[in-house]
């Protein structure tokens, strides 16, 4: 890897860390960058997951104020993300890339629609279980998102924000903090598995790790100040960009 290629990967990592802390979809910056410098797709995907793990953790730390009072939610949802991340990582190592290509854009589009309609849907789903604990379907939906996140992860944050925003009674910024925790769990458990059993390009992973950690703190600092409506619009816009990028 030349110095210019290394700089490209580092900058992509920084941008990905910033985007992941605020919304998600940072993989859409780093994964193409790794392919552009000649790293094979599967190795690029593995190295990207390993590199982005510190960045998602930085974003979660940056949102620690929004996480106050959400210990119960984290204890209920983290196991679902943990198990989902393991399953998704195993699928990446076992299945061909084409297995998920057809449904991923549809999942992201669904996430965008749900985020956009979240205020209306939340009022419609005001069921007895829709309290601080969340609706019954949140845990299996978080598990399914963890499977997707362990497999590839682009726009994992968009899907999580849609699930948490509709299924739980809290403002969007608090859900964003919770989203960062769950994404950290998925990325970390997948990264550990990849380190043990897969080929990792350690230079690329290190460059992304440093860049995404810086970006994670930057994104958390400024993302926390966004008005809920502005955050919702940003989520939808980035989700649409993700769909266009993956399809075309």
LOLUM-672119 format. One record per residue (C-alpha): residue number from 1; residue in three letters; x, z, y. Coordinates in Angstrom, 2 decimals. Last residue first. Layout:
<NUM, "ALA", <X, Z, Y>>
...
//
This chain:
<248, "UNK", <-25.58, -9.04, 1.08>>
<247, "UNK", <-27.55, -6.47, -0.92>>
<246, "UNK", <-25.20, -3.49, -0.56>>
<245, "UNK", <-24.49, -4.02, 3.12>>
<244, "UNK", <-28.12, -4.72, 4.01>>
<243, "UNK", <-29.29, -1.58, 2.19>>
<242, "UNK", <-26.62, 0.62, 3.77>>
<241, "UNK", <-27.43, -0.73, 7.24>>
<240, "UNK", <-31.07, 0.18, 6.60>>
<239, "UNK", <-30.04, 3.71, 5.61>>
<238, "UNK", <-27.86, 4.02, 8.69>>
<237, "UNK", <-30.81, 3.10, 10.89>>
<236, "UNK", <-33.21, 5.44, 9.05>>
<235, "UNK", <-30.86, 8.43, 9.26>>
<234, "UNK", <-30.15, 7.76, 12.94>>
<233, "UNK", <-33.87, 7.63, 13.72>>
<232, "UNK", <-34.42, 10.98, 11.98>>
<231, "UNK", <-31.48, 12.53, 13.83>>
<230, "UNK", <-32.85, 11.30, 17.15>>
<229, "UNK", <-36.27, 12.75, 16.30>>
<228, "UNK", <-34.73, 16.07, 15.23>>
<227, "UNK", <-32.71, 16.29, 18.49>>
<226, "UNK", <-28.99, 15.99, 17.84>>
<225, "UNK", <-26.76, 18.95, 18.65>>
<224, "UNK", <-25.86, 19.78, 15.05>>
<223, "UNK", <-24.52, 16.23, 14.64>>
<222, "UNK", <-21.86, 16.85, 17.28>>
<221, "UNK", <-19.91, 19.67, 15.65>>
<220, "UNK", <-20.83, 18.71, 12.11>>
<219, "UNK", <-19.59, 15.16, 12.58>>
<218, "UNK", <-16.27, 16.32, 14.03>>
<217, "UNK", <-15.75, 18.86, 11.22>>
<216, "UNK", <-16.50, 16.25, 8.57>>
<215, "UNK", <-14.38, 13.61, 10.31>>
<214, "UNK", <-11.27, 15.76, 10.08>>
<213, "UNK", <-12.00, 16.46, 6.41>>
<212, "UNK", <-12.82, 12.78, 5.83>>
<211, "UNK", <-9.45, 11.64, 7.17>>
<210, "UNK", <-7.39, 14.10, 5.14>>
<209, "UNK", <-9.32, 13.44, 1.94>>
<208, "UNK", <-9.43, 9.67, 2.50>>
<207, "UNK", <-5.65, 9.51, 2.79>>
<206, "UNK", <-5.22, 11.76, -0.24>>
<205, "UNK", <-7.60, 9.70, -2.38>>
<204, "UNK", <-5.82, 6.48, -1.44>>
<203, "UNK", <-2.43, 7.94, -2.30>>
<202, "UNK", <-3.78, 9.49, -5.50>>
<201, "UNK", <-5.26, 6.32, -6.96>>
<200, "UNK", <-7.25, 8.11, -9.67>>
<199, "UNK", <-7.60, 6.98, -13.28>>
<198, "UNK", <-10.28, 8.92, -15.15>>
<197, "UNK", <-10.56, 11.92, -17.52>>
<196, "UNK", <-9.52, 15.12, -15.74>>
<195, "UNK", <-9.43, 13.95, -12.12>>
<194, "UNK", <-12.74, 12.14, -12.64>>
<193, "UNK", <-14.41, 15.31, -13.94>>
<192, "UNK", <-13.14, 17.34, -11.00>>
<191, "UNK", <-14.29, 14.63, -8.56>>
<190, "UNK", <-17.79, 14.57, -10.09>>
<189, "UNK", <-18.06, 18.35, -9.73>>
<188, "UNK", <-16.83, 18.17, -6.14>>
<187, "UNK", <-18.97, 15.23, -5.03>>
<186, "UNK", <-22.18, 16.73, -6.41>>
<185, "UNK", <-21.51, 20.23, -5.05>>
<184, "UNK", <-20.50, 18.89, -1.64>>
<183, "UNK", <-23.66, 16.77, -1.51>>
<182, "UNK", <-25.71, 19.92, -2.17>>
<181, "UNK", <-23.97, 21.85, 0.61>>
<180, "UNK", <-24.27, 18.96, 3.08>>
<179, "UNK", <-27.98, 18.60, 2.33>>
<178, "UNK", <-28.49, 22.31, 3.05>>
<177, "UNK", <-26.95, 21.84, 6.49>>
<176, "UNK", <-29.11, 18.78, 7.06>>
<175, "UNK", <-32.17, 20.74, 5.97>>
<174, "UNK", <-31.41, 23.29, 8.69>>
<173, "UNK", <-31.10, 20.42, 11.18>>
<172, "UNK", <-34.40, 18.89, 10.06>>
<171, "UNK", <-36.52, 21.98, 10.64>>
<170, "UNK", <-37.87, 23.98, 7.73>>
<169, "UNK", <-40.80, 23.99, 5.29>>
<168, "UNK", <-39.48, 22.22, 2.23>>
<167, "UNK", <-40.61, 19.21, 0.21>>
<166, "UNK", <-40.77, 16.62, 2.98>>
<165, "UNK", <-37.49, 17.26, 4.77>>
<164, "UNK", <-35.71, 18.28, 1.57>>
<163, "UNK", <-36.56, 15.09, -0.32>>
<162, "UNK", <-36.04, 12.71, 2.62>>
<161, "UNK", <-32.82, 14.44, 3.65>>
<160, "UNK", <-31.56, 14.22, 0.07>>
<159, "UNK", <-32.26, 10.48, -0.11>>
<158, "UNK", <-30.46, 9.78, 3.16>>
<157, "UNK", <-27.55, 12.01, 2.11>>
<156, "UNK", <-27.05, 10.09, -1.13>>
<155, "UNK", <-26.75, 7.01, 1.09>>
<154, "UNK", <-23.78, 5.69, -0.95>>
<153, "UNK", <-23.19, 8.16, -3.78>>
<152, "UNK", <-21.88, 6.06, -6.65>>
<151, "UNK", <-22.48, 7.66, -10.06>>
<150, "UNK", <-22.18, 11.32, -9.10>>
<149, "UNK", <-24.48, 10.75, -6.15>>
<148, "UNK", <-27.06, 8.93, -8.28>>
<147, "UNK", <-27.14, 11.76, -10.80>>
<146, "UNK", <-27.27, 14.25, -7.92>>
<145, "UNK", <-30.25, 12.39, -6.46>>
<144, "UNK", <-32.03, 12.81, -9.79>>
<143, "UNK", <-31.24, 16.55, -9.79>>
<142, "UNK", <-32.48, 16.90, -6.20>>
<141, "UNK", <-35.73, 15.19, -7.25>>
<140, "UNK", <-36.05, 17.53, -10.23>>
<139, "UNK", <-35.61, 20.56, -7.90>>
<138, "UNK", <-37.89, 19.28, -5.11>>
<137, "UNK", <-40.86, 18.58, -7.39>>
<136, "UNK", <-42.25, 22.13, -7.29>>
<135, "UNK", <-42.58, 22.13, -3.49>>
<134, "UNK", <-40.25, 24.35, -1.47>>
<133, "UNK", <-39.23, 28.00, -1.74>>
<132, "UNK", <-39.86, 28.65, 1.96>>
<131, "UNK", <-43.38, 27.38, 1.50>>
<130, "UNK", <-44.90, 24.26, 0.00>>
<129, "UNK", <-46.03, 26.08, -3.13>>
<128, "UNK", <-49.51, 26.68, -1.68>>
<127, "UNK", <-49.82, 22.98, -0.69>>
<126, "UNK", <-49.17, 21.58, 2.78>>
<125, "UNK", <-48.39, 18.11, 1.43>>
<124, "UNK", <-50.36, 16.20, 4.09>>
<123, "UNK", <-48.62, 18.03, 6.94>>
<122, "UNK", <-45.21, 17.31, 5.42>>
<121, "UNK", <-46.18, 13.67, 4.94>>
<120, "UNK", <-46.87, 13.17, 8.65>>
<119, "UNK", <-43.62, 14.79, 9.79>>
<118, "UNK", <-41.61, 13.04, 7.00>>
<117, "UNK", <-42.85, 9.49, 7.62>>
<116, "UNK", <-39.49, 8.17, 8.88>>
<115, "UNK", <-37.56, 10.23, 6.32>>
<114, "UNK", <-39.82, 8.97, 3.52>>
<113, "UNK", <-39.41, 5.35, 4.58>>
<112, "UNK", <-35.62, 5.69, 4.76>>
<111, "UNK", <-35.45, 7.36, 1.35>>
<110, "UNK", <-37.59, 4.62, -0.21>>
<109, "UNK", <-35.25, 2.01, 1.26>>
<108, "UNK", <-32.26, 3.89, -0.22>>
<107, "UNK", <-33.91, 4.00, -3.63>>
<106, "UNK", <-34.75, 0.30, -3.45>>
<105, "UNK", <-31.17, -0.58, -2.54>>
<104, "UNK", <-29.96, 1.44, -5.59>>
<103, "UNK", <-32.42, -0.04, -8.10>>
<102, "UNK", <-30.85, -3.41, -8.95>>
<101, "UNK", <-27.22, -2.30, -8.72>>
<100, "UNK", <-27.68, 0.68, -11.07>>
<99, "UNK", <-26.80, -0.89, -14.45>>
<98, "UNK", <-24.68, -3.64, -12.90>>
<97, "UNK", <-21.71, -1.29, -12.61>>
<96, "UNK", <-21.42, -1.15, -16.39>>
<95, "UNK", <-22.12, 2.24, -18.04>>
<94, "UNK", <-19.80, 4.82, -19.59>>
<93, "UNK", <-17.45, 6.13, -16.87>>
<92, "UNK", <-20.05, 5.86, -14.13>>
<91, "UNK", <-22.65, 7.42, -16.43>>
<90, "UNK", <-20.40, 10.43, -16.98>>
<89, "UNK", <-20.09, 10.90, -13.21>>
<88, "UNK", <-23.86, 10.71, -12.82>>
<87, "UNK", <-24.50, 13.32, -15.52>>
<86, "UNK", <-21.98, 15.72, -14.00>>
<85, "UNK", <-23.40, 15.23, -10.50>>
<84, "UNK", <-26.93, 15.84, -11.75>>
<83, "UNK", <-25.92, 19.09, -13.42>>
<82, "UNK", <-24.31, 20.42, -10.24>>
<81, "UNK", <-27.07, 19.11, -7.98>>
<80, "UNK", <-29.73, 20.84, -10.07>>
<79, "UNK", <-27.64, 24.04, -10.28>>
<78, "UNK", <-27.23, 23.98, -6.45>>
<77, "UNK", <-30.99, 23.83, -5.81>>
<76, "UNK", <-32.22, 27.34, -6.67>>
<75, "UNK", <-29.17, 29.25, -5.43>>
<74, "UNK", <-29.07, 27.13, -2.27>>
<73, "UNK", <-32.72, 27.83, -1.50>>
<72, "UNK", <-32.24, 31.56, -1.95>>
<71, "UNK", <-29.18, 31.59, 0.31>>
<70, "UNK", <-31.05, 29.78, 3.08>>
<69, "UNK", <-31.14, 32.61, 5.63>>
<68, "UNK", <-28.09, 31.33, 7.50>>
<67, "UNK", <-27.40, 27.74, 6.50>>
<66, "UNK", <-27.92, 26.40, 10.03>>
<65, "UNK", <-24.99, 28.56, 11.22>>
<64, "UNK", <-22.81, 27.26, 8.36>>
<63, "UNK", <-23.25, 23.65, 9.48>>
<62, "UNK", <-19.52, 23.08, 10.12>>
<61, "UNK", <-18.76, 24.61, 6.73>>
<60, "UNK", <-21.06, 22.06, 5.07>>
<59, "UNK", <-19.38, 19.22, 6.95>>
<58, "UNK", <-15.95, 20.45, 5.88>>
<57, "UNK", <-17.13, 20.55, 2.24>>
<56, "UNK", <-18.32, 16.96, 2.57>>
<55, "UNK", <-14.88, 16.01, 3.85>>
<54, "UNK", <-13.03, 17.87, 1.09>>
<53, "UNK", <-15.02, 15.91, -1.54>>
<52, "UNK", <-14.53, 12.51, 0.10>>
<51, "UNK", <-11.13, 11.85, -1.48>>
<50, "UNK", <-12.14, 12.57, -5.08>>
<49, "UNK", <-15.28, 10.46, -4.73>>
<48, "UNK", <-13.31, 7.59, -3.17>>
<47, "UNK", <-10.66, 7.73, -5.89>>
<46, "UNK", <-13.34, 7.34, -8.58>>
<45, "UNK", <-15.11, 4.50, -6.78>>
<44, "UNK", <-11.82, 2.73, -6.05>>
<43, "UNK", <-10.68, 3.14, -9.67>>
<42, "UNK", <-13.99, 1.59, -10.77>>
<41, "UNK", <-13.76, -1.24, -8.23>>
<40, "UNK", <-10.06, -2.19, -8.63>>
<39, "UNK", <-7.81, -1.26, -5.64>>
<38, "UNK", <-6.61, -4.28, -3.67>>
<37, "UNK", <-6.47, -3.06, -0.08>>
<36, "UNK", <-9.90, -4.56, 0.65>>
<35, "UNK", <-11.46, -2.79, -2.33>>
<34, "UNK", <-10.38, 0.54, -0.90>>
<33, "UNK", <-11.82, -0.36, 2.50>>
<32, "UNK", <-15.08, -1.49, 0.89>>
<31, "UNK", <-15.41, 1.96, -0.76>>
<30, "UNK", <-14.44, 3.90, 2.36>>
<29, "UNK", <-17.01, 2.65, 4.85>>
<28, "UNK", <-20.12, 2.39, 2.66>>
<27, "UNK", <-19.06, 5.67, 1.05>>
<26, "UNK", <-19.91, 7.36, 4.36>>
<25, "UNK", <-23.58, 6.86, 3.51>>
<24, "UNK", <-24.68, 10.35, 4.64>>
<23, "UNK", <-26.47, 11.71, 7.70>>
<22, "UNK", <-24.55, 13.93, 10.11>>
<21, "UNK", <-21.81, 15.35, 7.89>>
<20, "UNK", <-21.57, 12.14, 5.87>>
<19, "UNK", <-21.17, 10.02, 8.99>>
<18, "UNK", <-18.21, 12.03, 10.27>>
<17, "UNK", <-16.51, 12.19, 6.87>>
<16, "UNK", <-17.00, 8.45, 6.40>>
<15, "UNK", <-15.48, 7.65, 9.78>>
<14, "UNK", <-12.43, 9.76, 9.00>>
<13, "UNK", <-12.09, 8.20, 5.57>>
<12, "UNK", <-12.34, 4.69, 7.03>>
<11, "UNK", <-9.60, 5.64, 9.49>>
<10, "UNK", <-7.38, 6.85, 6.62>>
<9, "UNK", <-8.06, 3.75, 4.49>>
<8, "UNK", <-7.20, 1.41, 7.36>>
<7, "UNK", <-4.09, 3.41, 8.22>>
<6, "UNK", <-2.89, 3.13, 4.62>>
<5, "UNK", <-3.52, -0.61, 4.71>>
<4, "UNK", <-1.48, -0.88, 7.91>>
<3, "UNK", <1.35, 1.23, 6.41>>
<2, "UNK", <1.44, -1.05, 3.38>>
<1, "UNK", <0.00, 0.00, 0.00>>
//
